[in-house]
Amino acid sequence: MSGDRVQSGWLLLVAVAVAVLMDGMDGSIVNIALPSIASSLGTDTASASWVTVCYFMVLAGLILLFGRIADKGALRKIFLSGFVVFTLASFFCGISTTLTMLLVSRIVQGVGGAMLAAAAPMICVKYMPREKLGFSLSVVTLGSSIGYALGPALGGFLTELLSWHWIFLINIPIGLLAIPLALYVVPRDKEHEKTHVDFAGGLALFAAIVFGVFALEMSGTPENGMIAVFAGLACIASLAVFIIVELRTKLPIIDVRIFKSLRFDSVFISFLLFNIAYAGTFYLLPFFMNLILGFSPGISGMYLLVPSIITAATCLIFGRLSDTYGKRLFAIAACVSIALYNAIMWFMSPENGNWILIPIIILMGLSWGFAGGPMAGRIVEQAPKGHTGIASSVMALSTYLGIGVGTAFFASVFSFASGAPGKEFALLSFAEFTNGWSTAVILCVIFSVIALILSVVIKDPKASKYKNP
């Protein structure tokens, strides 16, 4: 790495942290304002929920496309464009007067979020020293954790004192400060020849993700069974088209041959399963707190703030240590932590008291502290030669895809296993809730154990172990 890049290394990480902070905050700040949005725009809460869904759909569907474009010589352009698009879209979200206008603006915001999410970890991979990879990627985790932690509290504060519009308008001053910083610290892109952009592959991947998540959501209720089947078939067909297109195009979004490596597949699947299980926990736990323990939304939110704080406090430490002692040890610790707290959740009941939440929320925070840099870094380290750049986008995809799939999957599992699919949560009996809860938590444990096994069997490459911190 050249001298000017060394001098701007910390500022470069600050720019990366701001990017993922904006993305993380927008992923959590909206949910708490959905009732106000529905009331203000004259729609029901279910329709308003698409304000969240469409953002993650677009982000997950486009992240690899922008990752490929960035990897081929446009990293600085994609990163800067992400800030610009995200900030402008936030403005139009904030002045929206109809649900349609808000959804369109939110989709555009998802485009900007996909640019930032694809470029941020790639900047760490390309411009930071190899021996600091775990630490650099932990900065990504830190920024995202702070964003997710701030989101609910900040969203509630802005919505209550001002209006829901300000949960989007708050992004504007952040973006206006971040754009000149990124202009200054991110190295200029090298000149490169114009190349074909694989829009066909991008469309096929986007369709596969949308149909897949939709199928998972529909599968929880028997009356939607045929819809789920057709959506699932459409997902498989779209995925097949994606693979065929990627094998034939000269510049694919991702060279699917990267998945010929068993080592790469193992660490990718391990991280994906980790994210699915973690998303399932975050989806289920608030309902348990509210319906079984009788917590108010405010008290539940304070409990769920603790894991993010623990992650933010530990991820840089664990990331730096993983650069010294290898990332496998910390990947194993992450999987053990998530399996352990899900096992504890299986024994939760009102008779246990609230104290049982303490080890759960501590282990939740530690699990992502262990995983953020080390597990993500393993995907880059285990990538075949010449694929480390796009591997960083695959790493980011596994996170966002894991969140979407995990939420949809465990919502469906809970609904089906409760024996009362389609019934509102507030109307579920204790027995119905317990049936759904127990099944979902056991599946979280199973996913975590599979992730653990994959983490154990794949050793770190020798080059990833460093003697000096």
Buried (B, 14 or more C-beta within 10 A) or exposed (E): EEEEBEEBBEBBBBBBBBBBBBBBBBBBBBBBBBEBBBEBBEBEEEBBBBBBBBBBBBBBBBBBBBBBBBBBBBBBBBBBBBBBBBBBBBBBBBEBEEBEBBBBBBBBBBBBBBBBBBBBBBBBBBBBEBBBBBBBBBBBBBBBBBBBBBBBBBBBBBBEEEBBBBBBBBBBEBBEEBBEBBBEBBBEBEEEEEEEBBEBBBBBBBBBBBBBBBBBBBBBBEEBEEBBEBBBEBBBBBBEBBBBBBEEBEBBBBBBEBBEBEBBBBBBBBBBBBBBBBBBBBBBBBBBBBBBBEBEEEBBBEBBBBBBBBBBBBBBEBBBBBBBBBBBBBBBBBBBBBBBBBBBBEEBEEEEEBEBBEEBBBBBBBBBBBBBBBBBBBBBBBBBEEBBBBBBBBBBBBBBBBBBBBBBBBBBBBBBBBEBBEBEBEEBEEEBBBBBBBBBBBBBBBBBBBBBBBBEEBEBBEEBBBEEE
